[in-house]
Amino acid sequence: MKPLRVSIPEAASSGGTITFKILVNVAHQDSTYPIFRTFPQVRWLHQKLQGTFVDCVIPPLPEPLSEKLSDDVDQVEQKRVQIERFLQRVCLRAEFASSEAVLWFVGTEM
């Protein structure tokens, strides 16, 4: 499988929920497309990976941003960087990147 690359150029907070704009690049498709995911969706991915790859070390998931800090632009930016780092680490391991959970997460149907 060709590499899967992700980046998160933007994150926005509304009503206590951060939404991440994730750019997904699948090398064999030679295209990049945006998806939008919330922290609970990222947590779902982390839990799926933990359940599927019980003998592997899954990159740690950062703590969710508290609702009272969700309007703090600097805190939202810090969370954006942490989630981007988490997803990039997941995509570096071929067995994670090609897993059903990751492919569903980066797909447009989620």
Jmol script that loads the backbone (N, CA, C; Angstrom):
load data "model"
ATOM      1  N   MET A   1       0.839  -1.188   0.000  1.00  0.00           N
ATOM      2  CA  MET A   1       0.000   0.000   0.000  1.00  0.00           C
ATOM      3  C   MET A   1       0.877   1.241   0.000  1.00  0.00           C
ATOM      4  N   LYS A   2       0.497   2.196  -0.777  1.00  0.00           N
ATOM      5  CA  LYS A   2       1.224   3.459  -0.836  1.00  0.00           C
ATOM      6  C   LYS A   2       0.951   4.256   0.432  1.00  0.00           C
ATOM      7  N   PRO A   3       1.859   5.172   0.754  1.00  0.00           N
ATOM      8  CA  PRO A   3       1.709   5.930   2.000  1.00  0.00           C
ATOM      9  C   PRO A   3       0.422   6.753   2.055  1.00  0.00           C
ATOM     10  N   LEU A   4      -0.063   6.860   3.265  1.00  0.00           N
ATOM     11  CA  LEU A   4      -1.210   7.702   3.574  1.00  0.00           C
ATOM     12  C   LEU A   4      -0.670   8.859   4.385  1.00  0.00           C
ATOM     13  N   ARG A   5      -0.938  10.062   3.940  1.00  0.00           N
ATOM     14  CA  ARG A   5      -0.452  11.238   4.656  1.00  0.00           C
ATOM     15  C   ARG A   5      -1.631  12.110   5.059  1.00  0.00           C
ATOM     16  N   VAL A   6      -1.516  12.680   6.248  1.00  0.00           N
ATOM     17  CA  VAL A   6      -2.552  13.592   6.728  1.00  0.00           C
ATOM     18  C   VAL A   6      -1.900  14.847   7.294  1.00  0.00           C
ATOM     19  N   SER A   7      -2.619  15.935   7.183  1.00  0.00           N
ATOM     20  CA  SER A   7      -2.212  17.179   7.844  1.00  0.00           C
ATOM     21  C   SER A   7      -3.489  17.872   8.301  1.00  0.00           C
ATOM     22  N   ILE A   8      -3.336  18.690   9.315  1.00  0.00           N
ATOM     23  CA  ILE A   8      -4.491  19.433   9.838  1.00  0.00           C
ATOM     24  C   ILE A   8      -4.138  20.915   9.790  1.00  0.00           C
ATOM     25  N   PRO A   9      -4.525  21.588   8.709  1.00  0.00           N
ATOM     26  CA  PRO A   9      -4.190  23.004   8.598  1.00  0.00           C
ATOM     27  C   PRO A   9      -5.063  23.923   9.447  1.00  0.00           C
ATOM     28  N   GLU A  10      -6.239  23.427   9.851  1.00  0.00           N
ATOM     29  CA  GLU A  10      -7.176  24.283  10.580  1.00  0.00           C
ATOM     30  C   GLU A  10      -7.957  23.492  11.625  1.00  0.00           C
ATOM     31  N   ALA A  11      -8.349  24.206  12.658  1.00  0.00           N
ATOM     32  CA  ALA A  11      -9.273  23.675  13.659  1.00  0.00           C
ATOM     33  C   ALA A  11     -10.130  24.839  14.133  1.00  0.00           C
ATOM     34  N   ALA A  12     -11.379  24.560  14.369  1.00  0.00           N
ATOM     35  CA  ALA A  12     -12.293  25.600  14.840  1.00  0.00           C
ATOM     36  C   ALA A  12     -13.146  25.038  15.969  1.00  0.00           C
ATOM     37  N   SER A  13     -13.459  25.898  16.918  1.00  0.00           N
ATOM     38  CA  SER A  13     -14.267  25.493  18.055  1.00  0.00           C
ATOM     39  C   SER A  13     -15.618  26.182  17.996  1.00  0.00           C
ATOM     40  N   SER A  14     -16.661  25.400  18.264  1.00  0.00           N
ATOM     41  CA  SER A  14     -18.004  25.941  18.297  1.00  0.00           C
ATOM     42  C   SER A  14     -18.826  25.114  19.277  1.00  0.00           C
ATOM     43  N   GLY A  15     -19.451  25.773  20.205  1.00  0.00           N
ATOM     44  CA  GLY A  15     -20.298  25.080  21.171  1.00  0.00           C
ATOM     45  C   GLY A  15     -19.557  24.057  22.009  1.00  0.00           C
ATOM     46  N   GLY A  16     -18.277  24.309  22.275  1.00  0.00           N
ATOM     47  CA  GLY A  16     -17.494  23.406  23.107  1.00  0.00           C
ATOM     48  C   GLY A  16     -16.900  22.222  22.358  1.00  0.00           C
ATOM     49  N   THR A  17     -17.097  22.168  21.047  1.00  0.00           N
ATOM     50  CA  THR A  17     -16.564  21.076  20.238  1.00  0.00           C
ATOM     51  C   THR A  17     -15.573  21.620  19.223  1.00  0.00           C
ATOM     52  N   ILE A  18     -14.412  20.965  19.134  1.00  0.00           N
ATOM     53  CA  ILE A  18     -13.425  21.357  18.137  1.00  0.00           C
ATOM     54  C   ILE A  18     -13.623  20.479  16.907  1.00  0.00           C
ATOM     55  N   THR A  19     -13.658  21.118  15.759  1.00  0.00           N
ATOM     56  CA  THR A  19     -13.703  20.401  14.488  1.00  0.00           C
ATOM     57  C   THR A  19     -12.376  20.624  13.784  1.00  0.00           C
ATOM     58  N   PHE A  20     -11.768  19.523  13.351  1.00  0.00           N
ATOM     59  CA  PHE A  20     -10.478  19.571  12.681  1.00  0.00           C
ATOM     60  C   PHE A  20     -10.687  19.394  11.178  1.00  0.00           C
ATOM     61  N   LYS A  21     -10.070  20.272  10.397  1.00  0.00           N
ATOM     62  CA  LYS A  21     -10.044  20.093   8.949  1.00  0.00           C
ATOM     63  C   LYS A  21      -8.798  19.269   8.655  1.00  0.00           C
ATOM     64  N   ILE A  22      -8.994  18.063   8.167  1.00  0.00           N
ATOM     65  CA  ILE A  22      -7.893  17.140   7.910  1.00  0.00           C
ATOM     66  C   ILE A  22      -7.744  16.976   6.405  1.00  0.00           C
ATOM     67  N   LEU A  23      -6.541  17.222   5.903  1.00  0.00           N
ATOM     68  CA  LEU A  23      -6.258  16.989   4.500  1.00  0.00           C
ATOM     69  C   LEU A  23      -5.649  15.601   4.371  1.00  0.00           C
ATOM     70  N   VAL A  24      -6.263  14.776   3.566  1.00  0.00           N
ATOM     71  CA  VAL A  24      -5.842  13.388   3.386  1.00  0.00           C
ATOM     72  C   VAL A  24      -5.217  13.251   2.003  1.00  0.00           C
ATOM     73  N   ASN A  25      -4.019  12.666   1.965  1.00  0.00           N
ATOM     74  CA  ASN A  25      -3.337  12.419   0.704  1.00  0.00           C
ATOM     75  C   ASN A  25      -3.020  10.937   0.617  1.00  0.00           C
ATOM     76  N   VAL A  26      -3.623  10.286  -0.356  1.00  0.00           N
ATOM     77  CA  VAL A  26      -3.346   8.877  -0.616  1.00  0.00           C
ATOM     78  C   VAL A  26      -2.460   8.851  -1.851  1.00  0.00           C
ATOM     79  N   ALA A  27      -1.218   8.394  -1.678  1.00  0.00           N
ATOM     80  CA  ALA A  27      -0.212   8.506  -2.734  1.00  0.00           C
ATOM     81  C   ALA A  27      -0.639   7.855  -4.042  1.00  0.00           C
ATOM     82  N   HIS A  28      -1.240   6.663  -3.975  1.00  0.00           N
ATOM     83  CA  HIS A  28      -1.592   5.990  -5.231  1.00  0.00           C
ATOM     84  C   HIS A  28      -2.728   6.687  -5.977  1.00  0.00           C
ATOM     85  N   GLN A  29      -3.479   7.528  -5.284  1.00  0.00           N
ATOM     86  CA  GLN A  29      -4.536   8.294  -5.940  1.00  0.00           C
ATOM     87  C   GLN A  29      -4.020   9.649  -6.402  1.00  0.00           C
ATOM     88  N   ASP A  30      -2.849  10.027  -5.896  1.00  0.00           N
ATOM     89  CA  ASP A  30      -2.222  11.298  -6.253  1.00  0.00           C
ATOM     90  C   ASP A  30      -3.195  12.467  -6.122  1.00  0.00           C
ATOM     91  N   SER A  31      -3.937  12.453  -5.023  1.00  0.00           N
ATOM     92  CA  SER A  31      -4.879  13.539  -4.785  1.00  0.00           C
ATOM     93  C   SER A  31      -4.990  13.802  -3.287  1.00  0.00           C
ATOM     94  N   THR A  32      -5.421  14.991  -2.972  1.00  0.00           N
ATOM     95  CA  THR A  32      -5.645  15.381  -1.584  1.00  0.00           C
ATOM     96  C   THR A  32      -7.098  15.830  -1.466  1.00  0.00           C
ATOM     97  N   TYR A  33      -7.753  15.399  -0.394  1.00  0.00           N
ATOM     98  CA  TYR A  33      -9.129  15.816  -0.170  1.00  0.00           C
ATOM     99  C   TYR A  33      -9.325  16.136   1.306  1.00  0.00           C
ATOM    100  N   PRO A  34     -10.242  17.055   1.614  1.00  0.00           N
ATOM    101  CA  PRO A  34     -10.488  17.423   3.008  1.00  0.00           C
ATOM    102  C   PRO A  34     -11.583  16.562   3.637  1.00  0.00           C
ATOM    103  N   ILE A  35     -11.409  16.291   4.927  1.00  0.00           N
ATOM    104  CA  ILE A  35     -12.461  15.697   5.743  1.00  0.00           C
ATOM    105  C   ILE A  35     -12.539  16.542   7.017  1.00  0.00           C
ATOM    106  N   PHE A  36     -13.643  16.479   7.692  1.00  0.00           N
ATOM    107  CA  PHE A  36     -13.826  17.224   8.936  1.00  0.00           C
ATOM    108  C   PHE A  36     -14.180  16.235  10.029  1.00  0.00           C
ATOM    109  N   ARG A  37     -13.401  16.257  11.117  1.00  0.00           N
ATOM    110  CA  ARG A  37     -13.606  15.324  12.218  1.00  0.00           C
ATOM    111  C   ARG A  37     -13.549  16.069  13.546  1.00  0.00           C
ATOM    112  N   THR A  38     -14.302  15.545  14.510  1.00  0.00           N
ATOM    113  CA  THR A  38     -14.308  16.101  15.857  1.00  0.00           C
ATOM    114  C   THR A  38     -13.423  15.241  16.762  1.00  0.00           C
ATOM    115  N   PHE A  39     -13.148  15.747  17.960  1.00  0.00           N
ATOM    116  CA  PHE A  39     -12.336  14.972  18.894  1.00  0.00           C
ATOM    117  C   PHE A  39     -12.971  13.616  19.217  1.00  0.00           C
ATOM    118  N   PRO A  40     -14.290  13.528  19.457  1.00  0.00           N
ATOM    119  CA  PRO A  40     -14.876  12.202  19.718  1.00  0.00           C
ATOM    120  C   PRO A  40     -14.652  11.215  18.559  1.00  0.00           C
ATOM    121  N   GLN A  41     -14.612  11.687  17.339  1.00  0.00           N
ATOM    122  CA  GLN A  41     -14.341  10.801  16.204  1.00  0.00           C
ATOM    123  C   GLN A  41     -12.882  10.333  16.208  1.00  0.00           C
ATOM    124  N   VAL A  42     -11.974  11.223  16.593  1.00  0.00           N
ATOM    125  CA  VAL A  42     -10.567  10.837  16.710  1.00  0.00           C
ATOM    126  C   VAL A  42     -10.417   9.814  17.846  1.00  0.00           C
ATOM    127  N   ARG A  43     -11.121  10.036  18.946  1.00  0.00           N
ATOM    128  CA  ARG A  43     -11.093   9.088  20.061  1.00  0.00           C
ATOM    129  C   ARG A  43     -11.638   7.724  19.624  1.00  0.00           C
ATOM    130  N   TRP A  44     -12.692   7.719  18.805  1.00  0.00           N
ATOM    131  CA  TRP A  44     -13.236   6.467  18.262  1.00  0.00           C
ATOM    132  C   TRP A  44     -12.141   5.706  17.507  1.00  0.00           C
ATOM    133  N   LEU A  45     -11.388   6.422  16.661  1.00  0.00           N
ATOM    134  CA  LEU A  45     -10.303   5.790  15.913  1.00  0.00           C
ATOM    135  C   LEU A  45      -9.279   5.180  16.867  1.00  0.00           C
ATOM    136  N   HIS A  46      -8.894   5.929  17.875  1.00  0.00           N
ATOM    137  CA  HIS A  46      -7.910   5.444  18.846  1.00  0.00           C
ATOM    138  C   HIS A  46      -8.413   4.164  19.522  1.00  0.00           C
ATOM    139  N   GLN A  47      -9.667   4.166  19.938  1.00  0.00           N
ATOM    140  CA  GLN A  47     -10.239   2.983  20.597  1.00  0.00           C
ATOM    141  C   GLN A  47     -10.293   1.791  19.651  1.00  0.00           C
ATOM    142  N   LYS A  48     -10.641   2.017  18.390  1.00  0.00           N
ATOM    143  CA  LYS A  48     -10.676   0.933  17.401  1.00  0.00           C
ATOM    144  C   LYS A  48      -9.283   0.345  17.197  1.00  0.00           C
ATOM    145  N   LEU A  49      -8.271   1.204  17.112  1.00  0.00           N
ATOM    146  CA  LEU A  49      -6.904   0.722  16.936  1.00  0.00           C
ATOM    147  C   LEU A  49      -6.461  -0.095  18.150  1.00  0.00           C
ATOM    148  N   GLN A  50      -6.801   0.371  19.351  1.00  0.00           N
ATOM    149  CA  GLN A  50      -6.447  -0.369  20.559  1.00  0.00           C
ATOM    150  C   GLN A  50      -7.111  -1.743  20.576  1.00  0.00           C
ATOM    151  N   GLY A  51      -8.342  -1.829  20.121  1.00  0.00           N
ATOM    152  CA  GLY A  51      -9.051  -3.094  20.109  1.00  0.00           C
ATOM    153  C   GLY A  51      -8.564  -4.040  19.018  1.00  0.00           C
ATOM    154  N   THR A  52      -8.094  -3.488  17.923  1.00  0.00           N
ATOM    155  CA  THR A  52      -7.643  -4.301  16.792  1.00  0.00           C
ATOM    156  C   THR A  52      -6.198  -4.757  16.955  1.00  0.00           C
ATOM    157  N   PHE A  53      -5.349  -3.861  17.428  1.00  0.00           N
ATOM    158  CA  PHE A  53      -3.914  -4.145  17.526  1.00  0.00           C
ATOM    159  C   PHE A  53      -3.513  -4.246  18.995  1.00  0.00           C
ATOM    160  N   VAL A  54      -4.020  -5.273  19.656  1.00  0.00           N
ATOM    161  CA  VAL A  54      -3.831  -5.407  21.102  1.00  0.00           C
ATOM    162  C   VAL A  54      -2.370  -5.631  21.492  1.00  0.00           C
ATOM    163  N   ASP A  55      -1.554  -6.153  20.594  1.00  0.00           N
ATOM    164  CA  ASP A  55      -0.145  -6.407  20.904  1.00  0.00           C
ATOM    165  C   ASP A  55       0.784  -5.290  20.424  1.00  0.00           C
ATOM    166  N   CYS A  56       0.216  -4.204  19.931  1.00  0.00           N
ATOM    167  CA  CYS A  56       1.016  -3.076  19.421  1.00  0.00           C
ATOM    168  C   CYS A  56       0.848  -1.864  20.329  1.00  0.00           C
ATOM    169  N   VAL A  57       1.836  -1.021  20.301  1.00  0.00           N
ATOM    170  CA  VAL A  57       1.739   0.245  21.018  1.00  0.00           C
ATOM    171  C   VAL A  57       1.088   1.261  20.082  1.00  0.00           C
ATOM    172  N   ILE A  58      -0.059   1.722  20.484  1.00  0.00           N
ATOM    173  CA  ILE A  58      -0.787   2.727  19.709  1.00  0.00           C
ATOM    174  C   ILE A  58      -0.317   4.098  20.190  1.00  0.00           C
ATOM    175  N   PRO A  59      -0.046   5.032  19.268  1.00  0.00           N
ATOM    176  CA  PRO A  59       0.345   6.369  19.723  1.00  0.00           C
ATOM    177  C   PRO A  59      -0.681   6.918  20.714  1.00  0.00           C
ATOM    178  N   PRO A  60      -0.212   7.595  21.756  1.00  0.00           N
ATOM    179  CA  PRO A  60      -1.156   8.114  22.755  1.00  0.00           C
ATOM    180  C   PRO A  60      -2.044   9.210  22.176  1.00  0.00           C
ATOM    181  N   LEU A  61      -3.256   9.229  22.652  1.00  0.00           N
ATOM    182  CA  LEU A  61      -4.212  10.256  22.250  1.00  0.00           C
ATOM    183  C   LEU A  61      -4.144  11.386  23.267  1.00  0.00           C
ATOM    184  N   PRO A  62      -4.033  12.624  22.809  1.00  0.00           N
ATOM    185  CA  PRO A  62      -4.020  13.728  23.778  1.00  0.00           C
ATOM    186  C   PRO A  62      -5.363  13.838  24.501  1.00  0.00           C
ATOM    187  N   GLU A  63      -5.316  14.453  25.641  1.00  0.00           N
ATOM    188  CA  GLU A  63      -6.537  14.668  26.416  1.00  0.00           C
ATOM    189  C   GLU A  63      -7.472  15.615  25.659  1.00  0.00           C
ATOM    190  N   PRO A  64      -8.780  15.442  25.815  1.00  0.00           N
ATOM    191  CA  PRO A  64      -9.707  16.383  25.174  1.00  0.00           C
ATOM    192  C   PRO A  64      -9.583  17.760  25.815  1.00  0.00           C
ATOM    193  N   LEU A  65      -9.909  18.761  25.053  1.00  0.00           N
ATOM    194  CA  LEU A  65      -9.882  20.125  25.550  1.00  0.00           C
ATOM    195  C   LEU A  65     -11.115  20.361  26.407  1.00  0.00           C
ATOM    196  N   SER A  66     -10.914  20.929  27.591  1.00  0.00           N
ATOM    197  CA  SER A  66     -12.066  21.185  28.454  1.00  0.00           C
ATOM    198  C   SER A  66     -12.962  22.236  27.800  1.00  0.00           C
ATOM    199  N   GLU A  67     -14.245  22.114  28.054  1.00  0.00           N
ATOM    200  CA  GLU A  67     -15.215  23.007  27.424  1.00  0.00           C
ATOM    201  C   GLU A  67     -14.945  24.472  27.745  1.00  0.00           C
ATOM    202  N   LYS A  68     -14.460  24.745  28.953  1.00  0.00           N
ATOM    203  CA  LYS A  68     -14.224  26.146  29.318  1.00  0.00           C
ATOM    204  C   LYS A  68     -13.013  26.737  28.589  1.00  0.00           C
ATOM    205  N   LEU A  69     -12.148  25.886  28.033  1.00  0.00           N
ATOM    206  CA  LEU A  69     -11.005  26.377  27.256  1.00  0.00           C
ATOM    207  C   LEU A  69     -11.250  26.332  25.752  1.00  0.00           C
ATOM    208  N   SER A  70     -12.410  25.848  25.342  1.00  0.00           N
ATOM    209  CA  SER A  70     -12.662  25.634  23.917  1.00  0.00           C
ATOM    210  C   SER A  70     -12.752  26.929  23.114  1.00  0.00           C
ATOM    211  N   ASP A  71     -12.912  28.068  23.775  1.00  0.00           N
ATOM    212  CA  ASP A  71     -12.929  29.346  23.059  1.00  0.00           C
ATOM    213  C   ASP A  71     -11.562  30.017  23.040  1.00  0.00           C
ATOM    214  N   ASP A  72     -10.582  29.407  23.687  1.00  0.00           N
ATOM    215  CA  ASP A  72      -9.227  29.950  23.725  1.00  0.00           C
ATOM    216  C   ASP A  72      -8.496  29.538  22.444  1.00  0.00           C
ATOM    217  N   VAL A  73      -8.199  30.497  21.592  1.00  0.00           N
ATOM    218  CA  VAL A  73      -7.586  30.231  20.285  1.00  0.00           C
ATOM    219  C   VAL A  73      -6.261  29.487  20.432  1.00  0.00           C
ATOM    220  N   ASP A  74      -5.459  29.853  21.421  1.00  0.00           N
ATOM    221  CA  ASP A  74      -4.169  29.191  21.623  1.00  0.00           C
ATOM    222  C   ASP A  74      -4.352  27.731  22.043  1.00  0.00           C
ATOM    223  N   GLN A  75      -5.341  27.458  22.872  1.00  0.00           N
ATOM    224  CA  GLN A  75      -5.609  26.081  23.304  1.00  0.00           C
ATOM    225  C   GLN A  75      -6.112  25.226  22.135  1.00  0.00           C
ATOM    226  N   VAL A  76      -6.957  25.808  21.306  1.00  0.00           N
ATOM    227  CA  VAL A  76      -7.465  25.084  20.131  1.00  0.00           C
ATOM    228  C   VAL A  76      -6.311  24.775  19.182  1.00  0.00           C
ATOM    229  N   GLU A  77      -5.419  25.735  18.996  1.00  0.00           N
ATOM    230  CA  GLU A  77      -4.244  25.515  18.133  1.00  0.00           C
ATOM    231  C   GLU A  77      -3.343  24.426  18.704  1.00  0.00           C
ATOM    232  N   GLN A  78      -3.140  24.429  19.993  1.00  0.00           N
ATOM    233  CA  GLN A  78      -2.330  23.389  20.626  1.00  0.00           C
ATOM    234  C   GLN A  78      -2.961  22.009  20.411  1.00  0.00           C
ATOM    235  N   LYS A  79      -4.274  21.926  20.543  1.00  0.00           N
ATOM    236  CA  LYS A  79      -4.962  20.648  20.328  1.00  0.00           C
ATOM    237  C   LYS A  79      -4.858  20.231  18.864  1.00  0.00           C
ATOM    238  N   ARG A  80      -4.939  21.189  17.936  1.00  0.00           N
ATOM    239  CA  ARG A  80      -4.784  20.886  16.508  1.00  0.00           C
ATOM    240  C   ARG A  80      -3.436  20.228  16.247  1.00  0.00           C
ATOM    241  N   VAL A  81      -2.374  20.798  16.808  1.00  0.00           N
ATOM    242  CA  VAL A  81      -1.023  20.259  16.622  1.00  0.00           C
ATOM    243  C   VAL A  81      -0.922  18.856  17.220  1.00  0.00           C
ATOM    244  N   GLN A  82      -1.484  18.649  18.396  1.00  0.00           N
ATOM    245  CA  GLN A  82      -1.426  17.335  19.050  1.00  0.00           C
ATOM    246  C   GLN A  82      -2.166  16.265  18.249  1.00  0.00           C
ATOM    247  N   ILE A  83      -3.344  16.602  17.743  1.00  0.00           N
ATOM    248  CA  ILE A  83      -4.124  15.635  16.964  1.00  0.00           C
ATOM    249  C   ILE A  83      -3.429  15.356  15.631  1.00  0.00           C
ATOM    250  N   GLU A  84      -2.858  16.380  15.027  1.00  0.00           N
ATOM    251  CA  GLU A  84      -2.115  16.172  13.779  1.00  0.00           C
ATOM    252  C   GLU A  84      -0.942  15.221  14.002  1.00  0.00           C
ATOM    253  N   ARG A  85      -0.209  15.428  15.079  1.00  0.00           N
ATOM    254  CA  ARG A  85       0.921  14.554  15.405  1.00  0.00           C
ATOM    255  C   ARG A  85       0.446  13.117  15.640  1.00  0.00           C
ATOM    256  N   PHE A  86      -0.649  12.955  16.358  1.00  0.00           N
ATOM    257  CA  PHE A  86      -1.208  11.618  16.602  1.00  0.00           C
ATOM    258  C   PHE A  86      -1.540  10.922  15.277  1.00  0.00           C
ATOM    259  N   LEU A  87      -2.283  11.601  14.406  1.00  0.00           N
ATOM    260  CA  LEU A  87      -2.697  10.986  13.148  1.00  0.00           C
ATOM    261  C   LEU A  87      -1.505  10.688  12.244  1.00  0.00           C
ATOM    262  N   GLN A  88      -0.526  11.573  12.237  1.00  0.00           N
ATOM    263  CA  GLN A  88       0.662  11.322  11.413  1.00  0.00           C
ATOM    264  C   GLN A  88       1.422  10.098  11.911  1.00  0.00           C
ATOM    265  N   ARG A  89       1.522   9.938  13.213  1.00  0.00           N
ATOM    266  CA  ARG A  89       2.193   8.756  13.771  1.00  0.00           C
ATOM    267  C   ARG A  89       1.425   7.481  13.429  1.00  0.00           C
ATOM    268  N   VAL A  90       0.111   7.540  13.480  1.00  0.00           N
ATOM    269  CA  VAL A  90      -0.701   6.373  13.110  1.00  0.00           C
ATOM    270  C   VAL A  90      -0.444   6.011  11.646  1.00  0.00           C
ATOM    271  N   CYS A  91      -0.400   6.998  10.784  1.00  0.00           N
ATOM    272  CA  CYS A  91      -0.248   6.740   9.350  1.00  0.00           C
ATOM    273  C   CYS A  91       1.154   6.273   8.965  1.00  0.00           C
ATOM    274  N   LEU A  92       2.130   6.453   9.843  1.00  0.00           N
ATOM    275  CA  LEU A  92       3.480   5.981   9.555  1.00  0.00           C
ATOM    276  C   LEU A  92       3.587   4.462   9.585  1.00  0.00           C
ATOM    277  N   ARG A  93       2.752   3.803  10.358  1.00  0.00           N
ATOM    278  CA  ARG A  93       2.785   2.336  10.450  1.00  0.00           C
ATOM    279  C   ARG A  93       1.821   1.751   9.433  1.00  0.00           C
ATOM    280  N   ALA A  94       2.370   0.985   8.504  1.00  0.00           N
ATOM    281  CA  ALA A  94       1.576   0.446   7.397  1.00  0.00           C
ATOM    282  C   ALA A  94       0.377  -0.357   7.886  1.00  0.00           C
ATOM    283  N   GLU A  95       0.571  -1.160   8.948  1.00  0.00           N
ATOM    284  CA  GLU A  95      -0.552  -1.981   9.409  1.00  0.00           C
ATOM    285  C   GLU A  95      -1.680  -1.135   9.992  1.00  0.00           C
ATOM    286  N   PHE A  96      -1.336  -0.001  10.589  1.00  0.00           N
ATOM    287  CA  PHE A  96      -2.378   0.903  11.077  1.00  0.00           C
ATOM    288  C   PHE A  96      -3.043   1.616   9.895  1.00  0.00           C
ATOM    289  N   ALA A  97      -2.211   2.187   9.018  1.00  0.00           N
ATOM    290  CA  ALA A  97      -2.716   2.991   7.901  1.00  0.00           C
ATOM    291  C   ALA A  97      -3.625   2.194   6.969  1.00  0.00           C
ATOM    292  N   SER A  98      -3.390   0.898   6.866  1.00  0.00           N
ATOM    293  CA  SER A  98      -4.215   0.076   5.971  1.00  0.00           C
ATOM    294  C   SER A  98      -5.362  -0.617   6.702  1.00  0.00           C
ATOM    295  N   SER A  99      -5.521  -0.334   7.985  1.00  0.00           N
ATOM    296  CA  SER A  99      -6.585  -0.983   8.755  1.00  0.00           C
ATOM    297  C   SER A  99      -7.956  -0.438   8.361  1.00  0.00           C
ATOM    298  N   GLU A 100      -8.957  -1.257   8.587  1.00  0.00           N
ATOM    299  CA  GLU A 100     -10.329  -0.870   8.280  1.00  0.00           C
ATOM    300  C   GLU A 100     -10.731   0.407   9.023  1.00  0.00           C
ATOM    301  N   ALA A 101     -10.324   0.532  10.277  1.00  0.00           N
ATOM    302  CA  ALA A 101     -10.694   1.702  11.085  1.00  0.00           C
ATOM    303  C   ALA A 101     -10.101   2.983  10.506  1.00  0.00           C
ATOM    304  N   VAL A 102      -8.833   2.958  10.148  1.00  0.00           N
ATOM    305  CA  VAL A 102      -8.191   4.160   9.595  1.00  0.00           C
ATOM    306  C   VAL A 102      -8.796   4.498   8.234  1.00  0.00           C
ATOM    307  N   LEU A 103      -8.994   3.485   7.396  1.00  0.00           N
ATOM    308  CA  LEU A 103      -9.564   3.749   6.074  1.00  0.00           C
ATOM    309  C   LEU A 103     -10.983   4.307   6.177  1.00  0.00           C
ATOM    310  N   TRP A 104     -11.738   3.845   7.162  1.00  0.00           N
ATOM    311  CA  TRP A 104     -13.081   4.400   7.391  1.00  0.00           C
ATOM    312  C   TRP A 104     -12.965   5.840   7.897  1.00  0.00           C
ATOM    313  N   PHE A 105     -12.054   6.076   8.822  1.00  0.00           N
ATOM    314  CA  PHE A 105     -11.863   7.402   9.403  1.00  0.00           C
ATOM    315  C   PHE A 105     -11.502   8.442   8.345  1.00  0.00           C
ATOM    316  N   VAL A 106     -10.604   8.087   7.421  1.00  0.00           N
ATOM    317  CA  VAL A 106     -10.150   9.057   6.397  1.00  0.00           C
ATOM    318  C   VAL A 106     -11.068   9.069   5.173  1.00  0.00           C
ATOM    319  N   GLY A 107     -12.046   8.197   5.159  1.00  0.00           N
ATOM    320  CA  GLY A 107     -12.978   8.167   4.036  1.00  0.00           C
ATOM    321  C   GLY A 107     -13.997   9.276   4.128  1.00  0.00           C
ATOM    322  N   THR A 108     -14.713   9.457   3.057  1.00  0.00           N
ATOM    323  CA  THR A 108     -15.707  10.533   3.005  1.00  0.00           C
ATOM    324  C   THR A 108     -17.073  10.089   3.519  1.00  0.00           C
ATOM    325  N   GLU A 109     -17.216   8.816   3.858  1.00  0.00           N
ATOM    326  CA  GLU A 109     -18.516   8.303   4.301  1.00  0.00           C
ATOM    327  C   GLU A 109     -18.759   8.432   5.798  1.00  0.00           C
ATOM    328  N   MET A 110     -17.697   8.640   6.595  1.00  0.00           N
ATOM    329  CA  MET A 110     -17.851   8.651   8.057  1.00  0.00           C
ATOM    330  C   MET A 110     -18.785   9.756   8.493  1.00  0.00           C
TER     331      MET A 110
END
end "model"
wireframe off; spacefill off
backbone 0.3
color backbone group
